[in-house]
């Protein structure tokens, strides 16, 4: 006798947030001003090999321990596989979606979690969840311990060290060789964060698009996951052929894992 397991459905829910007039899907988080109306977006997909029936989405309104303010989400695009005149089913590989507007009058940071519930038509219940965060408080993306520029021959080596990178997405570097307001970004792509919340790192970036005997000023910018940008105090250096690249590397913290060199 050969006993095989019956195929199962598998629900997946993706929750995002955007502005009141924004288009779904949104982002995993966003900034708001108290009094704003935000739009939560929900997408439910059946990634299994068996149909899903009686799909329901419930949002905890950011208060997981209080079910009184939970709200249900109306979904569009679902199927009616059980022919009960209600479009709340999903065939394998299908998806449906919904939206919900919430007026936020309270200051703070709120993480709302959405749960999807469904069954396989045989009594087994399947569930999944996802969340999105809104905040009216600008997060401090990084704690910068140091940032300095080391001159070399036709190059400047930039080194910065962090002790915490909460919600940090990455970094940009800007250079000026004259006016204080004449800064230009020198990295083609954002320099990605190497660590997460509560952790620090040492980064190294080598700028080889400079000339000896010219003083260059640099500014470091961190970009958080909400898109908020923070510029840090400038540092400067003047390349000189008396300096060698090898000598400079001996002075750099050996914990640095990344060296970015501009061709």
N, C-alpha and C positions, 0 to 999 in steps of 0.2 A: 504494500500500500504506500503510495506516494502522497504526502501531505504538503501542500504548498500554501504559503501565506496569501491571503486575499489582498489584492492591491488596495492601497489607501490613498485618500486625498491628502493634500498638505496645504493649508492656507498660509499665506504670507501677507502681512499688512505693512504698508509704508506710509508714515505720517510725516507731513511737512507743514510749514507755515509761511504765509505771505501777507501782504497788505490787504486791506479791504477790497481794493480794486485789482489786486494782483492776479496772475494766472497760475493755476495749479499745473504741475506740482511746484511747491515753493522750495524752501530750504529747511535744513534741520534746526535752525535757530535764527532769530532776528531781534533787532532792537525795536522798542516801542516807546511812545510817550503816553503816560497815564491819560485815559480818555479816548485812546485810539481803539478802533475796531480792527481786529486781525482775522484773517481767514485761515482756518485749519483745513488741510487737504488730506484725503485718505484714498489709498488705492489698495484693493484686495485682489490677490491673485491665487489661483489654484495651481501650484507647481507639482502636484502629485499626479497619479495616473488613474484616479477614480473621482467621480463627481462629488461636489460639495453641495449640501442642501441647507436651507433655512439659515442663511448667513445673517449675522447681526453684528454691528459695530457699536461699541460703547466707549465713550471717552470719560476719564475720571476727573476732568476739569482741573487737574493739578492738585487734587486732594485725595490721594489713594485710600486714606483711612475714613473718608466720609463719602458714602454712596448717595447721599441725598441730592447732591448737585451734579451727579453723573448725567450725561445726555447721550441719546442715541443719534446715530448718523444715518441719514437716508442715502442709499446707494443707487446709482443709475448705471445701466449697462449690464446688469446681472441677467441670468437666464431663468426660465421657468421649466426646469427639467422634470419636476414632479407633477406638472400640469395642475397646480392648485390655484392658478390665476394670480400668483404672487411672484414677481421677479426677484427671487432671493437665493438662486442657486448658481453654481459655476461648474462648467465642464472643465476637464483637465486642460491647462494651458490658457484658460480664459481669465479675464479680469474685469472688475467694475470699480467705480470710484464715487466719492462723495465729498461735499464741502460743508463747513459749518462756520458761521460768523460769531465772534465773541467780542463783546465790548469790555475792555480792560480798564477799570477805574482805579486799581490798586497799584501802588509802586512796589517794585521788587523783581525777583527772578522766578519764573514759573515753568515747571516742566509738566506738560500734560501727556498722559499715556493713553493710547487707544488700544482696545482689545477687540479682536475678531473671534466670534464663536460660530461654529458650523458643525454639521454632523454628516455621516456617510450614508444615511438612510437605513442603517442597521442598528442604530442606538449608540454608536461610538461618537463622542464629542471631540472636536479638534479646536485648538485655539492658538493664537499668536498675538504678539503685541509690538508696538513701536511708540516712540515718543518724539516730541519737539519742544524746544525751549524758547521762551521769550524773556527779555530782560530790559529794564530801563536804566540799568547801571552799566557803565562802560567797564568791561573787565580789564584788569592789568595783565596784558598778555605775557609779559616776561619780567623777571627781575634781573637787570643787567648788572653784573659784578664789575666788568671792566670792558673797555673798548679802546684800542690803541692802534697806531699806524707805525710800521717799521720801514725805514727807507732802505732801498737796495740800489743796485746799478740798473737804471731804466726799469725799475719796478718798485711798487709799494705793497707790503704785506699787511693786510688788515686782520686783526685778531680780536674776537670778542667772546666773553664768557658769561653764561647765564647760570642762575641758581634755581630758577623756576620758570616754566613755560606754560602757564595756565591758558588753555584755549588758543595757543599760538599756532598760526598757520605757516609762517615763514618770515623771511627777511628780504629787504632791498637795501642796496648801497648807493649813495649819491656822492658825486665828486664835483668840486669846483676848483678851477685854477685861476680864479680872479675875483669877481664880485661875489659878495656874500649871498646874493640871490641867484647866482648863476650855477645852480646845482643841476646835474644831469645824472640820471640813473645809469649805472655801469654794468649791472647784471642783466643779461638778456631774459632770463627766467627767474621767478622767485626762488630764493634759497630755502629749501624746505626745512621745517623743524626736524631735529634729530631725536627729540625726546618728548615726553608728555608732562602732565601736571605733576608738580612736586619734584621734578628732576631738572638738572642743569647740564650744560654741555659747553665745550670750547669749539669755536668755529674759526676757520682760516680761509681768507680769500686773497688771492694774489692778483694785483692789477699790473699788467704789463703794457698798458697803453699809455704810459707816461714817459716823460723825458727827464734826463738828469738836470739838476740845478734849477728846477722849477718846483715851487712849493704848492702842494695840493691839499685841499681840505675835504674831509669826508664826513658824511652823516649816515648813521645806521637807522633804518626804519623797521619796526616790527609790525606785522599784519596779523590780526587775530581772526578767528573763525567767523566772526560777525562782520568782517571787512573793515574794522576800525584800525586806523594806522597811527602809529606813535613814532615821532622822530626823537632821536637822542642827541646829546650834546656833540658838537663836532670835534674831530681830531685832525691833525695835519702832519705832513712829512714832506721832505724834499729829497728825491732820489739823488744818489751820488755814487760815482764809480768806485769810491773808496770802500763802499759796503759790498759784501758778497752775499748772495742768496743763502749759501750754506751757513754762514755765520748767523744769519737771522733765524734760520730754522732751529739752530741750537738753543735759541732763547724762547721758543714757543712751547707752550704747555703740551706735553706729549700725549695728553688725553684727546687732542684734536683728531677727529676721524676724517674730516673733509678738507680738501684743499681745492679751491676753485681758481682756475687760471684762465684769464681772458686771452684768447689768441690774438 
